[in-house]
Amino acid sequence: MSAETAAGETGAAGGSGCWCCGRVTAEDALIRLGNHPEVGVCVSCVRFLSRRARDYQASAVRSRLRGAAESVRSQVMSRGWHERPVVGPALKWINRHVPW
């Protein structure tokens, strides 16, 4: 079966396939991408992709924060501030309790 034949069969049935899960749904139930109108995604996959995008953005922000914290930590260590009597215990407490 060629691609044209498969496209003709799904078009005749009044539905198209979701590009994410492959489920055949009605044309008006698919969300089309602006720059790629040939791509149709069903509503449940749109929600899934939205969660994935949010998780990706959150992990990118976390990695940037982690990189900034490592940079500050290395500067503190190279200057020996962690060994000072007043500032040192506070810096060590912060180092133990940061989430990253």
C-alpha positions in Angstrom: 0.0 0.0 0.0 1.5 3.3 -1.0 1.3 6.6 1.0 -1.2 8.0 -1.4 -3.5 5.1 -1.0 -3.3 5.2 2.8 -4.0 8.9 2.7 -6.9 8.4 0.4 -8.4 5.8 2.6 -8.2 7.9 5.8 -9.5 10.9 4.0 -12.5 8.9 2.7 -13.4 7.9 6.2 -13.5 11.5 7.3 -10.6 11.3 9.7 -6.9 11.7 9.9 -4.2 10.1 12.0 -2.5 11.8 15.0 1.1 12.2 14.3 2.0 11.4 17.9 -0.1 8.3 18.8 -1.4 7.4 15.4 -5.0 7.2 16.4 -7.5 8.1 13.6 -9.8 10.9 14.7 -12.1 13.4 13.1 -10.3 16.2 11.2 -11.8 18.9 13.4 -10.5 17.2 16.6 -6.9 17.5 15.4 -4.7 20.5 16.2 -2.6 21.6 13.2 0.8 23.1 13.6 1.2 26.6 12.1 4.3 26.2 10.0 3.5 22.5 9.2 -0.2 22.1 8.4 0.4 18.5 7.4 1.0 17.6 11.1 -2.1 16.9 13.1 -2.1 16.1 16.8 -5.0 15.0 18.9 -6.1 16.8 22.1 -4.7 14.2 24.5 -1.3 14.2 22.8 -1.3 18.1 22.9 -1.7 17.9 26.7 1.1 15.3 26.8 3.4 17.4 24.7 2.6 20.5 26.8 3.7 18.6 29.9 6.8 17.4 28.2 7.7 21.0 27.1 7.1 22.3 30.6 9.3 19.6 32.1 12.0 20.4 29.5 11.9 24.1 30.3 12.0 23.4 34.1 15.0 21.1 33.7 16.8 23.7 31.6 16.2 26.4 34.3 17.3 23.9 37.0 20.5 23.2 35.1 21.2 26.9 34.7 20.6 27.5 38.4 22.8 24.5 39.2 25.6 25.9 37.0 25.3 29.3 38.7 25.4 27.7 42.1 28.5 25.6 41.2 30.2 28.8 39.9 29.5 30.7 43.1 30.6 27.6 45.1 33.9 27.4 43.3 34.5 31.1 43.8 33.8 30.8 47.6 36.1 27.8 47.8 39.0 29.4 45.8 38.8 32.5 48.1 38.6 30.5 51.3 35.5 32.2 52.5 34.1 28.9 53.8 37.0 28.8 56.4 36.3 32.2 57.9 34.9 32.2 61.4 31.7 34.2 60.9 30.8 33.6 57.3 32.1 30.0 57.0 29.4 28.3 59.1 26.6 30.1 57.2 28.1 29.2 53.8 28.4 25.6 54.9 24.8 25.6 56.1 23.7 27.0 52.7 25.7 24.4 50.9 24.1 21.6 52.8 20.5 22.8 52.3 20.4 24.0 48.7 18.1 21.7 46.6 20.5 21.4 43.7 
